[in-house]
């Protein structure tokens, strides 16, 4: 049985327009919950006598009420890297935060490194992150254009990618999951996952263009259906792995994994309902046999 995905293109377009509009509104009015990487803060590398309990450390830091914090092992289970939020330029205030931190953590701790990350560094990281996302999207557009010998393919894939990236930013805005450098990695990974799905569908479309005399809309439906089992199995197995990481991976990667779960779902949707129908909308023509 062939599912007529093309039939629902306008419903999908309408849903996506609403989704993107809400994502932009959320981004403007609620903004992202920027982490220490972008807002600035204090980094403390500490070596404990024995392997500490990460959950217990996180509870102690949360009790200080100093804002966002990150805790992770740093090469050795006994070495922990703490990142504490502080966008203050006042050295006395930062020293006060460090003193509170040390009292909370306790004695018998070797503090190997204490560094301040200023807001200026955070601003530079923002620009680098924006450039990384934009340049990767443009590179993918050029690659698709030349691979499939049609700007319609490239533009369809690019719009689908922007759709995935903007909706992911909306996901971060509404969930208020901390947005840090790992989140940028998640967005780029989502873009890569989405473009991979899209390329698989486009490849089948190109094959069918050579050997089929179907109308383009029917040819698109046939191509999507032919790759549907592969897309479904890839998405499901990826989601199972991500769900396992979400449950057992701990707090450090929970934000990254949450974004990836959203990205797999929205990336699969956009490859089927956005990228392919846009080829027809942009006026792609081919000579039937």
Secondary structure, DSSP 8 states (H G I E B T S, - for coil): ----SGGGHHHHHHHHHHHHHHHHHHHHHT--EE-HHHH-EEEEEEEESS---HHHHHHHHHTT--S-EEEEE-SSTTEEEEEEE-----HHHHHHHHHHHHHHH-SSEEEEEEEEE-HHHHHHHHHHHHHHHHHHHHHHHHHHHHHHT-HHHHHHHHHHHHHHHHHHHHHHHHH--EESHHHHHHHHHHHHHHHHHHHHHHHHHHHHHHH--S-HHHHHHHHHHHHHHHHHHHHHHHHHHHHHHHHHS-STTHHHHHHHHHHHHHHHHHIIIIIHHHHHHTT------
